[in-house]
């Protein structure tokens, strides 16, 4: 009899180059059903990103890299300029799927640079370079998450209680996750963390995804409603908060799943360290503060009826459903990146992190 396959045994995002398909776990079906999708059209890939079938800033970036490479394979062009134009049209189309997560545009810009730098090359050469770049984006994601995990682990001790919001786990990345990376590495080393997992209304990423993957991996995890974080912190059960993010502004303001700023405010009141786990690809030095971050608005149905057998809100009621909120830099203890931990003042420490990255990449 074969052993049970765990959710983390599947690739969150993968390329099936032979069949010209982007392969993803349909995260809207979890935890009850593990459905693997093979997406072969740009419309399917766009909808998978928009509908959160693939989600999490790093995973979206990886999906975008592979997705636009697959688009390039379909281009029929008589000249480099024509190829370049069609490629950038495909890139812009994918980029329109979600506005807040900077990894989407970051990955697509990397792929566009490959094309921009390839004048004089044949189409086959350009395709080979695009595939290599997309694969590099994924491998860098894996390496980045592990390094974030090592830095994050240095901030806690065995037996600590940790709290996380939404899903910044392996299901949001290629491996380890960002906010969960310290948890997985600690679990491998016998730290015996007790993780509290916010359900994360209205899409329940914490309940459906984080609680599922942590429990399936053998970690000690307790699911709580979003409005219970103050209760567990007041009892002294939480020693640190780790959350992911979708965009970090130059001043340290951070956009993450709606409700994150509430957790940060509560943690600040109870003197619990609050850490953002952020790949440097999510740091947007061209965005001065959180005020300039475009916050995605989601359909009202996600609040009124999506997870209910029947509608639970009155017909016609107004609904405000932003996908993200912005946590002020003043509430953040540290921003954990793959190049170290940034601390206030973030205008200086984030700049230093990005300079360190630039030097190491030379």
C-alpha positions as CSV (number, residue, x, y, z in Angstrom):
1,X,0.0,0.0,0.0
2,X,1.4,3.4,-1.0
3,X,2.0,6.0,1.7
4,X,-0.5,8.9,2.0
5,X,0.6,11.9,0.0
6,X,0.8,15.1,2.0
7,X,-0.2,18.5,0.6
8,X,3.4,19.7,0.7
9,X,4.4,16.8,-1.5
10,X,2.8,18.6,-4.4
11,X,4.5,21.5,-6.2
12,X,2.5,24.7,-5.6
13,X,3.6,25.9,-9.1
14,X,5.3,23.9,-11.8
15,X,6.0,24.0,-15.5
16,X,5.0,21.2,-17.8
17,X,7.0,22.3,-20.8
18,X,6.3,19.3,-23.0
19,X,2.5,19.9,-22.8
20,X,2.9,23.7,-22.7
21,X,1.1,24.0,-19.4
22,X,1.4,25.8,-16.1
23,X,0.6,23.2,-13.3
24,X,-0.8,24.5,-10.0
25,X,-2.7,23.3,-7.0
26,X,-6.2,24.8,-7.1
27,X,-6.1,26.4,-3.7
28,X,-9.8,27.3,-3.8
29,X,-10.6,23.6,-3.4
30,X,-8.5,23.0,-0.3
31,X,-8.5,21.5,2.2
32,X,-11.2,19.0,1.2
33,X,-10.1,18.3,-2.4
34,X,-6.6,18.4,-3.9
35,X,-7.1,19.3,-7.6
36,X,-4.1,19.8,-9.9
37,X,-4.8,22.1,-12.8
38,X,-3.0,22.1,-16.1
39,X,-3.4,25.6,-17.5
40,X,-2.7,25.9,-21.2
41,X,-4.2,29.3,-22.2
42,X,-3.3,32.8,-21.1
43,X,-6.9,33.3,-20.1
44,X,-6.8,30.3,-17.8
45,X,-3.6,31.6,-16.2
46,X,-5.0,35.1,-15.8
47,X,-8.2,33.7,-14.2
48,X,-6.2,31.4,-11.9
49,X,-4.3,34.4,-10.5
50,X,-7.4,36.6,-10.2
51,X,-9.5,33.8,-8.7
52,X,-6.8,32.9,-6.2
53,X,-6.4,29.4,-7.5
54,X,-2.7,30.3,-7.3
55,X,-2.0,32.9,-4.6
56,X,0.7,34.3,-2.4
57,X,3.1,36.9,-3.7
58,X,6.1,34.6,-4.4
59,X,3.9,31.9,-6.0
60,X,2.2,34.5,-8.2
61,X,5.6,35.7,-9.3
62,X,6.7,32.2,-10.2
63,X,3.4,31.6,-12.0
64,X,3.8,34.8,-14.0
65,X,7.3,33.9,-15.1
66,X,6.2,30.5,-16.4
67,X,2.9,31.9,-17.7
68,X,4.5,34.6,-19.9
69,X,7.1,32.1,-21.1
70,X,4.3,29.9,-22.3
71,X,2.8,32.9,-24.0
72,X,6.1,33.5,-25.8
73,X,6.0,29.9,-27.1
74,X,2.7,30.7,-28.9
75,X,4.0,33.9,-30.6
76,X,4.2,33.9,-34.4
77,X,6.4,36.8,-35.4
78,X,8.2,37.8,-38.5
79,X,10.7,40.1,-36.8
80,X,12.2,40.7,-33.3
81,X,10.2,44.0,-33.0
82,X,7.0,42.1,-33.7
83,X,8.0,39.4,-31.2
84,X,8.8,42.0,-28.6
85,X,5.5,43.8,-29.1
86,X,3.4,40.6,-28.7
87,X,5.4,39.5,-25.7
88,X,4.9,42.8,-23.9
89,X,1.2,42.6,-24.7
90,X,1.0,39.2,-23.1
91,X,3.0,40.5,-20.1
92,X,0.7,43.4,-19.6
93,X,-2.4,41.1,-19.8
94,X,-1.1,38.9,-17.0
95,X,0.0,41.9,-15.0
96,X,-3.6,43.1,-14.9
97,X,-4.8,40.1,-13.0
98,X,-3.9,41.5,-9.5
99,X,-2.6,45.0,-8.7
100,X,-1.2,44.8,-5.1
101,X,1.3,42.0,-5.0
102,X,4.5,43.5,-6.4
103,X,6.0,40.1,-7.2
104,X,3.7,39.8,-10.2
105,X,5.0,42.9,-12.0
106,X,8.5,42.2,-10.7
107,X,8.7,38.8,-12.3
108,X,7.2,40.0,-15.5
109,X,9.7,42.9,-15.7
110,X,12.5,40.3,-15.3
111,X,11.1,38.3,-18.2
112,X,10.7,41.5,-20.3
113,X,14.3,42.4,-19.7
114,X,15.3,39.0,-21.2
115,X,13.5,39.9,-24.4
116,X,14.8,43.5,-24.4
117,X,18.4,42.2,-24.1
118,X,17.9,39.6,-26.9
119,X,17.9,41.7,-30.1
120,X,19.7,39.8,-32.8
121,X,18.9,36.4,-31.3
122,X,16.7,33.8,-32.9
123,X,13.3,33.0,-31.5
124,X,14.5,29.6,-30.2
125,X,17.4,31.3,-28.4
126,X,15.0,33.8,-26.8
127,X,12.6,31.1,-25.7
128,X,15.5,29.2,-24.1
129,X,16.6,32.3,-22.2
130,X,13.0,33.0,-21.1
131,X,12.6,29.4,-19.8
132,X,15.9,29.7,-17.9
133,X,14.9,33.0,-16.3
134,X,11.5,31.6,-15.2
135,X,13.2,28.5,-13.7
136,X,15.7,30.9,-12.0
137,X,12.8,32.9,-10.4
138,X,11.4,29.7,-8.9
139,X,14.8,28.4,-7.6
140,X,15.5,31.8,-6.1
141,X,12.2,31.7,-4.4
142,X,13.1,28.4,-2.7
143,X,16.5,29.7,-1.6
144,X,15.1,33.0,-0.4
145,X,12.4,31.3,1.8
146,X,15.0,29.1,3.4
147,X,17.2,32.1,4.2
148,X,14.3,34.0,5.6
149,X,13.5,31.0,7.8
150,X,17.1,31.0,9.2
151,X,16.9,34.7,10.0
152,X,13.5,34.3,11.5
153,X,14.5,31.4,13.6
154,X,17.2,33.5,15.2
155,X,14.4,35.7,16.7
156,X,12.7,33.0,18.7
157,X,13.5,30.1,21.0
158,X,12.4,26.5,21.5
159,X,8.9,26.2,22.9
160,X,7.7,29.6,21.9
161,X,4.2,30.3,20.9
162,X,3.9,31.9,17.4
163,X,0.9,33.5,15.7
164,X,0.4,34.0,11.9
165,X,-2.3,35.5,9.7
166,X,-3.5,34.4,6.3
167,X,-1.2,32.0,4.4
168,X,2.4,32.8,3.9
169,X,3.3,29.1,3.8
170,X,4.6,26.7,1.2
171,X,1.2,27.0,-0.6
172,X,2.1,30.7,-1.2
173,X,5.6,30.0,-2.4
174,X,7.7,27.2,-4.0
175,X,8.9,25.8,-0.7
176,X,9.0,26.6,3.1
177,X,6.9,29.8,2.8
178,X,8.0,33.1,4.2
179,X,6.2,33.6,7.6
180,X,6.1,29.8,8.0
181,X,9.7,29.2,7.1
182,X,11.0,29.7,10.7
183,X,8.2,27.3,11.8
184,X,9.2,24.6,9.4
185,X,12.9,24.9,10.1
186,X,12.2,24.9,13.8
187,X,10.0,21.9,13.5
188,X,12.9,20.0,11.7
189,X,15.2,20.9,14.6
190,X,12.8,20.0,17.4
191,X,11.8,23.5,18.6
192,X,8.3,22.3,19.5
193,X,6.6,25.6,18.6
194,X,2.9,26.1,19.3
195,X,1.4,28.0,16.3
196,X,-1.8,30.0,16.5
197,X,-3.4,30.4,13.1
198,X,-5.9,33.2,12.4
199,X,-8.8,32.0,10.2
200,X,-8.4,35.1,8.0
201,X,-11.8,36.3,6.8
202,X,-13.4,36.6,4.3
203,X,-11.5,34.0,2.2
204,X,-10.3,31.8,5.2
205,X,-6.7,31.3,3.9
206,X,-5.6,30.7,7.5
207,X,-8.3,28.1,8.2
208,X,-8.2,26.4,4.8
209,X,-4.6,26.6,3.9
210,X,-2.2,27.5,6.8
211,X,-3.8,25.3,9.4
212,X,-4.1,22.5,6.9
213,X,-0.4,22.6,5.7
214,X,1.0,23.0,9.2
215,X,-1.1,20.2,10.7
216,X,-0.4,18.0,7.7
217,X,3.3,18.5,8.4
218,X,3.1,17.6,12.0
219,X,3.3,21.0,13.7
220,X,1.4,21.8,16.8
221,X,-1.2,24.3,15.4
222,X,-4.4,25.8,16.9
223,X,-6.9,27.6,14.7
224,X,-8.5,30.8,16.1
225,X,-10.9,33.3,14.7
226,X,-9.5,36.6,13.6
227,X,-11.0,38.4,16.6
228,X,-9.3,36.1,19.2
229,X,-5.7,37.3,18.7
230,X,-6.0,39.7,21.7
231,X,-7.2,36.8,23.9
232,X,-4.3,34.6,23.2
233,X,-1.8,37.4,23.5
234,X,-3.2,38.6,26.8
235,X,-2.8,35.1,28.2
236,X,0.9,35.2,27.2
237,X,0.6,32.4,24.8
238,X,2.2,34.3,21.9
239,X,5.9,35.2,21.9
240,X,6.1,36.5,18.4
241,X,4.0,37.1,15.3
242,X,5.3,36.2,11.8
243,X,3.3,37.3,8.8
244,X,4.0,37.6,5.1
245,X,3.4,40.6,2.8
246,X,2.6,41.5,-0.7
247,X,4.4,44.9,-0.9
248,X,6.7,46.8,1.4
249,X,7.0,50.6,0.8
250,X,10.3,52.4,1.2
251,X,9.4,53.7,4.6
252,X,8.5,50.2,6.0
253,X,4.7,50.4,5.6
254,X,3.5,47.0,4.5
255,X,0.5,45.8,2.6
256,X,-0.7,42.3,3.5
257,X,-3.9,40.4,3.7
258,X,-6.8,42.3,5.3
259,X,-6.7,42.1,9.1
260,X,-2.9,42.1,9.4
261,X,-2.9,45.7,10.7
262,X,-5.3,44.7,13.4
263,X,-2.9,41.9,14.5
264,X,0.0,44.4,14.5
265,X,-2.0,46.9,16.6
266,X,-2.9,44.2,19.2
267,X,0.6,42.9,19.3
268,X,2.0,46.4,19.9
269,X,-0.4,46.8,22.8
270,X,0.6,43.5,24.4
271,X,4.3,44.1,23.6
272,X,4.6,41.0,21.4
273,X,7.2,41.3,18.6
274,X,5.6,41.7,15.2
275,X,7.7,40.5,12.2
276,X,7.1,40.9,8.5
277,X,8.7,38.1,6.4
278,X,9.5,39.7,3.1
279,X,11.5,38.5,0.1
280,X,13.4,41.6,-1.2
281,X,11.3,41.1,-4.4
282,X,8.4,42.5,-2.4
283,X,10.2,45.6,-1.3
284,X,9.2,48.5,-3.6
285,X,11.7,51.3,-3.1
286,X,9.7,53.3,-5.7
287,X,6.7,53.5,-3.4
288,X,7.5,56.0,-0.7
289,X,4.8,55.0,1.8
290,X,1.8,52.7,2.2
291,X,-0.5,55.6,1.0
292,X,0.6,55.0,-2.5
293,X,-0.1,51.2,-2.6
294,X,-3.0,50.3,-4.8
295,X,-5.4,48.1,-2.7
296,X,-7.4,45.6,-4.6
297,X,-11.1,45.5,-4.0
298,X,-12.8,42.1,-4.2
299,X,-16.4,41.0,-5.0
300,X,-19.0,41.5,-2.3
301,X,-20.0,37.9,-2.6
302,X,-16.8,36.8,-0.8
303,X,-18.3,38.4,2.4
304,X,-22.0,37.7,2.0
305,X,-22.3,34.2,0.7
306,X,-19.1,32.4,-0.5
307,X,-18.6,30.1,2.4
308,X,-22.2,29.6,3.5
309,X,-24.8,27.1,2.4
310,X,-27.1,30.1,2.0
311,X,-26.6,33.8,2.0
312,X,-25.9,35.1,5.5
313,X,-26.3,38.9,4.9
314,X,-29.4,40.9,3.9
315,X,-29.9,41.4,0.2
316,X,-28.8,44.8,-1.1
317,X,-26.5,45.6,1.9
318,X,-23.4,47.6,1.0
319,X,-20.1,45.6,1.3
320,X,-16.6,47.0,1.6
321,X,-14.2,44.2,0.8
322,X,-10.5,45.3,0.4
323,X,-8.2,42.4,-0.1
324,X,-5.4,44.0,1.9
325,X,-4.6,46.6,4.5
326,X,-1.5,48.6,5.2
327,X,0.4,48.1,8.5
328,X,2.2,51.2,9.6
329,X,5.9,50.9,9.9
330,X,5.7,52.1,13.5
331,X,3.9,48.8,14.4
332,X,6.6,46.5,12.9
333,X,9.4,45.2,15.1
334,X,11.4,44.0,12.1
335,X,11.3,43.0,8.4
336,X,12.9,39.6,7.9
337,X,14.5,39.3,4.4
338,X,16.8,36.9,2.8
339,X,19.6,39.5,3.2
340,X,19.1,40.1,6.9
341,X,16.6,41.7,9.3
342,X,15.7,45.4,8.7
343,X,14.8,47.4,11.8
344,X,13.6,51.0,12.3
345,X,14.2,53.4,10.8
346,X,13.2,51.5,7.7
347,X,14.0,54.3,5.3
348,X,17.7,53.5,6.2
349,X,17.6,49.8,6.9
350,X,15.6,48.8,3.8
351,X,17.9,50.9,1.6
352,X,20.9,49.1,3.2
353,X,19.3,45.7,2.6
354,X,18.7,46.5,-1.1
355,X,22.3,47.7,-1.4
356,X,23.6,44.5,0.1
357,X,21.5,42.6,-2.3
358,X,22.9,44.6,-5.3
359,X,26.5,43.9,-4.1
360,X,26.0,40.2,-3.7
361,X,24.4,39.9,-7.1
362,X,27.3,41.5,-8.9
